[in-house]
Amino acid sequence: MMKMTGKAFAKKLFGARYERLLQTILLDVIIFWGLHIAGFQVQIAASVRILMLSAFTAGVMWQALSSKDNAVELKHMLMLPYQPQKFVFSYVAALGGYTVLTKTGLLLAVLLAVSAWKSIEMIGMAISMLHAVLMAAAAYSLRKYWYTGGLWAAAIVSAILFCGSRTWFGLLLLADSLVAVLILWKADGYAFYQGESEKSHAIRQRKRGSLWRYFFRYLSDHKNYLLNTVVMWCAAIVMPYFLREMAGLSVVPVGFAVLSLNTPICILLSCDCDLEQAVRFLPGQKQRFCIPYCIFIFSCNMAADVIFLLSWQIQNGGVTAPMIAGAVFFALQSAVLSVLLEWFYPIRGWKIESDLWHHPRKYVVPVVLLLLAGGACVWPVLLYVLLALLAVEIAILLFICRRHPE
């Protein structure tokens, strides 16, 4: 039973012939070898490596467990007779293998290529990834007691920061992994199942109504999307502290470009096939959807930029009108480019929602904006050209909104 269940989930995640796994491993090897022969080296403490691998693995594992797409397979599997322990561990093993091999493997390849490490440290990193998978699964099964998972995560992070470089730290992670195994041993399949909530059903029923109501209900139904937005706001608060030591006010556009990296709000069509089908096939929906969607992304980006500017004023002072105009420009450019990508190049063939969050396409818009920000830092005259472009874009959007007020 355990083998059959694990195989069923593995084929869904890696492909019928595990072709996706082979492609990912080949990509990891290419990235590792390319960075290694480049000779680029960075000093990274062992505790920092373990913290990075643990946090990233646990985060991706939690996203995989929270995937709405997995709920469909779980619902069908739970209708069949099953043994709770075998089912739980096969499910966790499949998602853990997907997380480590397709997601964390890329981070591990980069860390191994750019930093010096020993064999004993490699064993510690492997233990940290295993521990992160088990801990995330155990905490997810106890998500009703969210404070328990929060305290557990805080304790582990503190232990890694203070003791992560010790040789015996791997034994501590193994002991904590045993605790996670005991929690999973007492869990059953329904501890990982998320049924379709009434709020989610209400969202699907209101697609013909106000798009703004849909946007906000969509975010309220996906708490992890809201969490990502809050993380960006926190980054906006602390970023001026790190940028003030650089080239002064000229690096402010870089902060705006970094804050555009808010993936969840930019994949609305890719993650909701029913909505995309309705938008594409109903007449007149191109303008009626894309314009409000663009304004919605712009509002989210602008909120982060406003927080960044307020934090800059408090910490460094000297916020000027061109800086405010630059915030509007980068927020609007991010919104326009993200909507164009969603409309013309939606992400296809993804297995679970985590694939959407970590798809390489998420970096296209931030990279473009970073290039523009870098150009504005080197050639200040480019900033005025961008502001002129901003005025033209706002005029076009206002004209379209007047023609299509709905």
C-alpha positions in Angstrom: 0.0 0.0 0.0 2.8 2.4 1.0 4.7 1.7 -2.2 1.6 2.1 -4.4 0.6 5.4 -2.8 4.1 6.9 -3.0 4.4 5.8 -6.6 1.0 7.4 -7.5 2.0 10.8 -6.0 5.5 10.6 -7.4 4.3 10.1 -11.0 2.0 13.1 -10.6 4.9 15.3 -9.3 7.8 14.0 -11.5 5.9 12.8 -14.6 4.8 9.4 -15.8 8.4 8.3 -16.5 10.1 10.6 -14.0 11.3 12.8 -16.8 11.0 15.9 -14.8 13.3 14.6 -12.1 16.0 13.8 -14.7 15.7 17.3 -16.2 16.0 19.0 -12.8 19.0 17.0 -11.8 20.7 17.7 -15.1 20.0 21.4 -14.6 21.4 21.3 -11.1 24.6 19.7 -12.4 25.0 22.3 -15.1 24.5 25.2 -12.6 26.9 23.7 -10.1 29.7 23.1 -12.7 29.2 26.5 -14.4 29.6 28.3 -11.1 32.4 26.1 -9.9 34.6 26.7 -13.0 33.8 30.4 -12.8 35.8 30.5 -9.6 33.4 32.7 -7.7 33.7 32.1 -4.0 31.8 33.5 -1.0 32.5 32.8 2.7 29.3 31.3 4.2 29.2 30.0 7.7 28.0 26.4 8.3 25.1 27.7 10.4 24.0 30.1 7.6 24.0 27.3 5.1 21.9 25.1 7.3 19.5 27.9 8.0 19.1 28.7 4.3 18.5 25.1 3.4 16.2 24.4 6.3 14.1 27.6 5.8 13.8 27.1 2.1 13.0 23.4 2.3 10.4 23.9 5.0 8.8 26.8 3.1 8.5 24.8 -0.1 7.3 21.7 1.7 4.6 23.8 3.4 3.5 25.2 0.0 3.3 21.7 -1.4 1.2 20.5 1.5 -1.1 23.5 1.1 -1.5 23.1 -2.6 -5.2 23.1 -3.6 -4.3 20.8 -6.5 -3.1 18.1 -4.1 -6.5 18.2 -2.4 -8.1 16.6 -5.4 -5.8 13.6 -5.4 -6.0 13.3 -1.6 -9.8 13.3 -1.7 -9.8 10.4 -4.1 -7.1 8.4 -2.3 -8.8 8.8 1.0 -12.0 7.3 -0.4 -10.1 4.0 -0.7 -9.2 1.7 2.3 -5.8 2.7 3.6 -3.5 2.3 6.6 -3.0 5.7 8.2 0.7 5.3 9.0 1.7 3.9 5.6 -0.4 6.5 3.8 1.0 9.5 5.7 4.6 8.5 5.3 4.3 7.7 1.6 2.6 11.0 1.0 5.2 12.9 3.0 8.0 11.0 1.3 6.6 11.9 -2.2 6.2 15.6 -1.4 9.6 15.6 0.5 11.4 14.1 -2.5 9.7 16.6 -4.8 10.8 19.5 -2.5 14.4 18.4 -2.0 15.1 17.2 -5.5 13.4 19.8 -7.7 13.6 22.9 -5.5 16.2 22.7 -2.7 18.6 20.9 -5.1 19.1 24.1 -7.0 19.9 26.1 -3.9 22.2 23.3 -2.7 24.0 23.3 -6.1 24.6 27.1 -5.8 25.8 26.9 -2.2 28.2 24.0 -2.9 29.6 25.8 -6.0 30.3 29.2 -4.4 31.5 28.2 -0.9 34.1 25.9 0.6 32.7 22.9 2.5 33.8 19.7 4.1 32.4 16.2 3.9 31.0 16.3 7.5 29.2 19.6 6.6 27.6 17.8 3.6 26.2 15.2 6.0 24.9 18.0 8.2 23.2 19.8 5.2 21.5 16.5 4.2 20.2 16.0 7.7 18.9 19.6 7.8 16.9 19.0 4.6 15.5 15.8 5.9 14.6 17.5 9.2 12.9 20.4 7.4 10.7 18.1 5.4 9.6 16.1 8.5 9.2 19.1 10.7 7.1 21.0 8.1 4.9 17.9 7.6 4.4 17.4 11.3 3.7 21.1 11.9 1.2 21.1 9.0 -0.7 18.1 10.5 -1.0 20.2 13.7 -1.9 23.5 12.0 -5.0 23.9 14.1 -2.6 24.5 16.9 -0.6 27.1 15.0 1.1 28.5 18.0 2.8 25.1 18.6 4.3 25.2 15.1 5.4 28.8 15.5 7.2 28.1 18.8 8.7 25.0 17.3 10.1 26.9 14.3 11.4 29.7 16.5 13.2 27.3 18.7 14.8 25.5 15.7 15.9 28.8 14.1 17.5 29.9 17.4 19.3 26.6 17.8 20.7 26.9 14.2 21.9 30.4 14.7 23.6 29.7 18.0 24.7 26.1 17.6 24.6 25.4 13.8 28.4 25.4 13.4 28.9 22.7 16.1 29.8 19.2 14.9 27.2 17.6 17.2 24.4 19.8 15.9 23.3 17.1 13.4 22.5 14.8 16.3 20.1 17.5 17.6 18.4 17.7 14.3 18.1 13.9 14.2 16.5 13.9 17.6 14.0 16.6 16.6 13.3 14.7 13.4 12.4 11.7 15.6 9.8 13.9 17.4 8.4 14.9 14.0 8.2 11.2 13.0 6.3 10.4 16.2 3.8 13.2 15.5 3.3 11.9 11.9 2.9 8.3 13.2 -0.2 9.4 15.1 -1.6 11.4 12.2 -3.9 10.2 9.5 -4.5 11.2 5.9 -7.3 13.6 6.8 -4.8 15.7 8.7 -3.3 16.8 5.3 -6.6 17.2 3.5 -8.0 20.7 2.9 -11.6 20.5 1.6 -13.0 23.3 -0.5 -14.1 26.0 1.8 -17.3 27.9 1.5 -15.3 31.0 0.8 -13.5 29.4 -2.1 -16.9 28.3 -3.5 -18.2 31.8 -3.1 -15.3 33.1 -5.2 -16.1 30.8 -8.1 -19.7 31.9 -7.9 -18.9 35.6 -8.1 -16.6 35.6 -11.1 -19.3 37.5 -13.1 -19.5 40.2 -10.4 -17.1 42.8 -9.3 -13.5 41.9 -10.2 -12.2 43.8 -7.2 -14.4 41.7 -4.9 -13.0 38.7 -6.6 -9.4 39.9 -6.1 -9.8 40.5 -2.4 -11.8 37.3 -1.8 -9.1 35.4 -3.6 -6.4 36.8 -1.4 -8.4 36.2 1.8 -8.9 32.6 0.7 -5.2 32.1 0.2 -3.6 33.2 3.4 -0.1 32.2 2.1 -0.5 34.8 -0.6 -1.2 37.4 2.0 1.8 36.3 4.0 4.1 36.8 1.0 2.7 40.3 0.6 3.4 41.0 4.3 7.0 39.7 3.9 7.5 42.2 1.0 6.2 45.0 3.3 8.7 43.9 6.0 11.5 43.9 3.3 10.4 47.4 2.4 10.9 48.5 6.0 14.4 47.1 6.4 15.8 47.7 2.9 16.6 51.4 3.4 19.0 50.4 6.2 21.0 48.3 3.8 20.9 50.7 0.8 21.9 53.8 2.7 25.6 52.6 2.7 25.6 52.4 -1.0 25.5 55.2 -3.6 23.0 57.3 -1.7 19.7 58.4 -3.4 20.7 56.8 -6.7 20.0 53.3 -5.5 16.4 54.0 -4.6 15.1 52.7 -8.0 16.8 49.4 -7.1 14.6 49.1 -4.0 11.5 49.6 -6.2 12.6 46.9 -8.6 13.2 44.4 -5.8 9.8 45.1 -4.3 8.1 44.1 -7.5 9.0 40.4 -6.8 5.6 39.5 -5.4 4.8 36.3 -7.3 1.4 35.2 -6.0 -0.5 38.3 -7.2 1.0 38.0 -10.7 -0.1 34.4 -11.5 -3.9 34.8 -11.2 -4.7 33.3 -14.7 -2.0 30.6 -14.5 -3.2 29.2 -11.2 -7.0 29.4 -12.0 -7.8 27.6 -15.2 -11.5 28.2 -14.8 -11.1 31.9 -14.6 -8.7 32.0 -17.5 -11.2 30.0 -19.7 -14.0 32.4 -18.7 -11.9 35.5 -19.4 -10.7 34.3 -22.7 -13.9 33.0 -24.2 -16.5 35.5 -23.0 -16.8 38.6 -25.3 -15.2 41.9 -24.3 -13.4 40.4 -21.3 -9.9 41.3 -22.4 -10.1 45.0 -21.4 -12.6 44.4 -18.6 -10.2 42.0 -16.8 -6.8 43.2 -17.7 -7.3 46.8 -16.8 -8.6 46.1 -13.2 -6.0 43.3 -12.8 -3.3 45.8 -13.8 -4.6 48.4 -11.3 -4.8 45.7 -8.6 -1.2 44.7 -9.0 -0.2 48.4 -9.2 -2.0 49.0 -5.9 -0.2 46.1 -4.2 3.2 47.2 -5.5 2.5 50.8 -4.7 1.7 49.9 -1.1 5.2 48.3 -0.7 6.8 51.3 -2.4 5.0 53.8 0.0 6.2 51.8 3.0 9.8 51.8 1.5 9.7 55.6 1.0 8.3 56.2 4.5 11.0 54.0 6.0 13.6 55.8 3.9 12.4 59.2 5.1 12.5 58.0 8.8 16.0 56.4 8.5 17.7 58.6 5.9 15.6 61.5 5.1 15.5 63.4 1.8 12.6 61.8 -0.1 12.0 64.0 -3.2 9.3 64.3 -5.9 11.4 62.4 -8.5 11.7 59.5 -6.0 7.9 59.4 -5.6 7.4 59.6 -9.3 10.0 56.7 -9.7 7.9 54.6 -7.2 4.8 55.1 -9.3 6.7 54.3 -12.5 8.2 51.0 -11.3 5.0 49.9 -9.6 3.1 50.6 -12.9 5.7 48.9 -15.1 5.7 45.8 -12.9 1.9 45.7 -13.1 1.7 46.2 -16.9 4.5 43.7 -17.7 3.1 41.1 -15.3 -0.4 41.3 -16.8 1.0 41.0 -20.3 3.0 37.9 -19.3 -0.1 36.4 -17.8 -2.2 37.1 -20.8 0.2 36.1 -23.6 2.5 33.6 -21.8 0.6 31.9 -18.9 2.4 29.1 -17.1 1.3 25.7 -18.3 2.0 22.2 -17.3 2.6 22.8 -13.6 1.9 20.1 -11.1 1.3 21.9 -7.8 1.1 25.6 -6.8 4.7 25.6 -5.6 5.7 25.2 -9.3 4.0 28.5 -10.0 5.8 30.3 -7.1 9.2 29.1 -8.2 8.8 29.2 -12.0 11.7 31.0 -13.7 9.2 33.4 -15.3 8.8 35.1 -11.9 12.2 36.7 -12.4 11.5 38.2 -15.9 9.8 41.4 -14.7 12.1 42.1 -11.7 15.2 41.6 -13.9 13.8 44.0 -16.5 13.1 46.6 -13.8 16.5 46.1 -12.2 18.1 46.8 -15.6 16.1 50.0 -15.9 17.0 50.9 -12.3 20.7 50.3 -12.9 20.5 52.4 -16.0 18.8 55.2 -14.0 21.6 55.0 -11.4 24.3 55.3 -14.1 22.6 57.8 -16.4 20.3 60.1 -14.4 18.8 61.5 -17.6 17.3 58.1 -18.2 15.1 58.7 -15.1 13.4 61.7 -16.9 12.8 59.5 -20.0 11.2 56.9 -17.8 9.0 59.6 -16.1 7.9 60.8 -19.6 7.0 57.2 -20.4 5.0 57.0 -17.2 2.9 60.0 -18.2 2.2 58.4 -21.6 1.2 55.1 -20.0 -1.1 56.8 -17.5 -2.8 58.7 -20.3 -3.3 55.5 -22.3 -4.8 53.7 -19.2 -7.1 56.6 -18.5 -8.3 56.6 -22.1 -9.0 52.8 -22.0 -10.8 53.1 -18.7 -13.1 55.8 -20.1 -13.9 53.6 -23.1 -14.5 50.5 -20.9 -15.8 51.8 -17.6 -16.9 48.3 -16.5 
